[in-house]
Amino acid sequence: MLRALIIDRDMDTVEMIAATLAKHQIETVIEPLKNKAFDLMRQEDFDAIFIDPAPQSDIRPMIIGMRRGNQNYPSIILTGHT
């Protein structure tokens, strides 16, 4: 089974993403705190990561930090900015 990590503090958004992924038999792990999520990425394997970068406006440092954790995940960045 595929696994996805969702990093977001907005539980309404998290529930919507998790429900959509569940329809495709994708297991989800939810972590609202970015620091704890980075720890999870070092301990567990995920096939994709959904990230809400808020309140950061520049997502690059977060992506670089993820990849330095010796994991190279496909990332889907969610933002409310248009």
C-alpha positions, 0 to 999 in steps of 0.5 A, spaced: 500 500 500 502 507 498 503 511 504 503 519 504 505 524 509 500 530 510 503 536 513 498 541 515 495 544 521 488 545 518 484 539 520 479 541 515 484 541 509 487 534 512 481 531 512 479 532 505 486 530 502 486 524 507 479 522 504 481 523 497 487 519 498 483 513 501 479 512 495 485 510 492 487 506 497 493 510 499 494 510 507 495 517 510 499 519 516 498 526 519 503 531 522 501 538 523 508 540 526 513 541 521 519 539 526 515 532 528 514 531 520 521 531 519 523 526 524 517 522 521 520 522 514 527 520 517 524 514 521 518 511 516 518 511 508 513 515 504 511 515 497 509 522 497 508 528 502 503 533 502 506 540 505 502 546 507 508 551 507 505 557 511 507 561 515 513 561 510 513 564 504 519 561 501 518 553 501 525 552 498 529 551 505 523 546 507 524 542 501 532 542 502 531 540 509 527 534 507 532 532 502 538 533 507 534 528 511 537 523 506 530 522 503 528 524 496 520 524 496 515 527 491 512 533 494 506 536 493 506 543 496 499 546 498 498 554 499 492 558 500 496 564 496 494 565 489 
